[in-house]
């Protein structure tokens, strides 16, 4: 059997062979095919023939042709409705007796038995070429006759060229629109298992002709709303549509005004207005209704809900910045990104105001013209400082919002070139190049067997790199997080230790390399260090000072980077102590720098002789007592 996939192949060829230049419209999906009754005539030989009108035919002769005498005239009931199923009931032996329940056609008599056509599934449009050729889905086409209520007529159509199984071809007269004429052809085969219908495997034809009608579908008007801030009047847009194709001309009208205002709408539905009775002072809710007409029928009423809210105050976000001790911080007060007004009212650009003073004695000054605030921390302060600001939309001010400034201690700096953090500091997430012994990951156990390190990173370790300097040396200022303490143990010393690829070593202060220190001015964990050129620095690590100044020669003994013009130095202050590794000589009476085995030493003979002498004294004393 042919598949429905082939339905357009032959039909398109037939349509194109006689294609005209006339433009056709698409068939409406709810169109009704109002077919005219078939006209039956009886010849002098008593042969009944159907030569015009609508009919179905049975190829009882088996010659793949249906003669006029093999046709049965059809009369419409509701016509064939596109997009719907049209059921029927009643199949009796004998002619129609009025007990049938017709769907699309009236009951008919075929060889003395009652019959009806009906559809068990919607007849939908399969294709429409826009030029008057439409294919319809007849998969649900069914007849009832000869006492069998359900005989599907959707089988083999291959006996008729150009037709596919369960597919009917509709040909429009001009444009397939309302009032146009049509013809419908459909070919099938009565199934072999038709329930004893008596016409097994007989070829079947349906032919309908008549006029297309397209029922009017009412237009629709949808609910909408007006949600605004107080104003003298408001504009709204009707939400209307017309399902007809092509759409009809629509007109809108107000059905009921609101209780708190008056509504209008343009006749062409383009826009409308709502005016509160109280004018711009109105806040609250209201509603009114409107409808649309397509020239034939009105839509159902639609509601426009009015919600007028009071103008809300602006809202500003918290601003957070980071500053440096002793350095003024510039704070751009970006109103466009930091403040919003839910009511849509523009914020006044010059309305920025500092409303609460700094909580830690800093100062904040706002330039209203540029929207820039300048914050200056108290000298030597570190920590978090806060003040608040507001803006206005001309109607009300915002709730004060915080500006939080985190004031860090002075960061390390170089006298020349660019200062940046080293790889260890970056890996540790340090932004000021200060790292801990844990961040370094390599314990400082001294540089020799005679050196021990009691503690490391006193006041913090530093990992930095200086690039782009022009001289042969660079001076780096390092602010410590504590004052330099005395050595924890008498006899120990504080020295600057640095990590090289071979391990920890002490800073080499020979030549032009130097470690110097100076007092700092600070509060809490904050330190403000004098510049590298200051005469306050004295050579050495001096107890109580807060600042170090390293002088490092490029490619010298303390430079970890071999590239010219680049200096690197991860390190910090450590507490060093001496480990005495000397041992007794083999004669038991001298110390040797070279340890010897116990069996080679004479120390044990001294101990043995002393113990023997004590035993002799005890023996003599016991004898006297006896």
Residue, then its C-alpha position, 0 to 999 in steps of 0.5 A: x500500500x502507498x504510504x502517506x509520505x507520498x501524498x504530495x508527489x503526484x498531487x503537486x505534479x497535477x497542480x503544477x500542470x494547470x497552475x494559474x497566476x491567480x493568488x490563492x489564500x490558505x484554507x482556514x483550519x475551521x472551514x466547513x465544506x458545505x457539499x450539495x446533494x447528489x442528483x440521482x436519475x432513473x433511466x427508462x431501463x430503471x437504472x439509477x445513475x448519479x451524474x452530478x452533485x456529491x456521491x460515493x461510489x463502489x467499483x463493483x465491476x472491478x475495473x478500477x473505474x466507478x460508473x455513474x450507475x455505481x454511485x450513491x447520492x449523498x445529502x449533507x447534514x452539517x457538511x464536512x467540518x475541518x479540524x473536528x470529528x463528526x460521529x454518527x450512529x445507526x446502521x440498519x438493514x433496509x432503507x433509512x427509517x429516521x432512527x439514524x444519528x447523522x454526523x456530516x451527511x444524511x442517511x442513505x440507502x445502498x443496495x437496500x441497506x442503511x448507511x452513513x459516513x462519519x469521522x472518528x478523528x479530526x479531518x485536519x489539513x495536511x498541506x496547502x500550497x496556497x494555490x488552491x490545492x489542499x490535502x486532508x487527513x482522512x485516516x478516521x473516515x468510516x462508514x456504517x452499512x449493512x448492519x456493520x456500524x464501523x467500517x474504516x475506509x482508509x485503506x489502499x488508494x494505489x488503484x487511483x493514480x495521484x492519490x495516497x492512502x487516507x489522504x483526500x485532495x481538495x481543489x478550491x475554485x479561486x481562493x479557498x476563502x469563505x464562499x469559494x467553491x470546491x471539489x473533493x476527491x478521495x479513493x480507498x479500498x474496503x478492508x477485507x476484515x470489514x465485519x461481514x459487510x459484504x463488500x470486502x476489498x471493493x474499491x471506494x470513491x468519495x466525491x464532494x462538491x459545494x461551497x466553503x464557509x468559514x465561521x466567524x471566530x470572535x476576537x479576544x481582548x486580554x487583561x492588562x495593567x497599569x503599574x506606575x508612580x503618581x502622575x496626572x494621567x497614564x497611557x495603556x495599550x489594549x491587548x487584542x487579537x483576531x484569530x481570523x485569517x486574514x485578520x479583520x478590522x478591529x475596534x475597541x471601546x470602554x465598557x465600564x470606567x474605574x471607580x477612581x478615574x476615567x478611562x479612554x481607548x482609541x477606536x483602532x485599539x492603538x492606545x488608551x488613557x486613564x486619568x485619576x479623579x484625584x490627579x497626581x495625588x492619587x495612590x491605590x488601586x482601581x480597574x476598568x473594562x474594555x472590549x474589542x469588536x471585529x465588525x461582527x461580534x464583540x469579544x468578552x470584556x477584559x479588565x485593566x487593573x490600575x496600581x498606583x504606588x507612592x514613590x519609593x526612596x532610593x536605595x544605595x549599596x554598601x561601598x567597600x574600599x581598601x586604603x593605606x595608612x597615612x594616604x588619602x583614598x579617593x572614593x568614586x561614588x558611582x550613583x548609576x551603579x551603587x544606587x537605584x530607585x524602584x520608582x524609576x525617578x532619577x536620582x539628583x546627581x548633586x545630592x550625595x551627602x556624608x551623614x555620619x562622621x568617620x568612626x575612627x577619626x578619619x575625615x571624608x569630604x564629598x565633591x558633589x559636582x564630581x561625585x567623588x569622596x576623599x577619605x583621609x585616615x587618622x595618622x598611623x591608623x589601621x583597621x576598618x573605618x566607616x562613614x555613611x552617605x545618602x542620595x535623593x531623588x528630589x522627593x525623598x532621601x535614601x536610607x544611609x548606606x555604609x562606606x567601609x574603608x579597610x586601612x592597611x599598614x604601609x606596604x613594603x616599598x623600593x627606592x627604585x624600580x617597581x615593587x611586586x610580590x614574589x611567587x611564594x607570596x602570590x601562592x599564599x594569597x598575600x597582597x602585601x608580600x608578607x608571608x609566614x614560615x608555614x607559607x614558605x614551607x622550608x624550616x630554617x634549621x641553621x646554616x651549619x652544624x653549629x647554628x640553630x634557629x630558635x624562631x623565624x619570621x619575627x615581625x613577618x617574613x617578606x617575599x618580594x621582587x624589585x624590577x626595572x631599577x637603574x642603579x647597581x643597588x636597591x633599598x627596600x623598606x619593610x614594615x614589621x608587624x611588631x617592634x623588634x623584640x630582644x632575643x628570647x634567650x640570653x646569648x642568642x642573636x637576631x639576624x636577617x635570614x633569607x631563603x636561597x635555592x640551597x637553603x637558609x643563609x644569613x644576610x651577607x652584610x659585606x661590601x655595600x649590602x646592609x641591614x638597617x632598622x628605624x623606629x616606626x609610627x603606628x597604631x595597632x598592627x599598623x606601621x608607617x615607615x620613614x623613606x629609605x633615604x631617611x637618616x633615622x635608619x641605623x645599621x643593624x637589627x635594633x630592639x624596639x624598631x619597627x622598620x627594616x631597610x635592606x640595601x641589596x647589590x644587584x647580582x650580589x650575595x643577597x640577590x636571588x635573581x641572576x637577571x640584571x636589574x632584578x632583585x629578589x629576596x624572600x626572608x625575615x628576622x630569625x633568632x640564632x643560637x650557637x651549638x657546641x659540637x666539641x667533644x673530649x680528646x682521647x686522653x680525657x683531658x682536652x676538648x677536640x673539634x673532632x668527635x671520637x668514639x667512647x672506646x677511644x676516650x680516657x674519660x671513663x678511667x677517671x670515673x673508674x679510679x674515683x669510684x675505686x677510691x671511694x670504696x677504699x675509704x668506706x672499707x677503712x671506716x668499717x674496719x675501725x668500727x669493728 
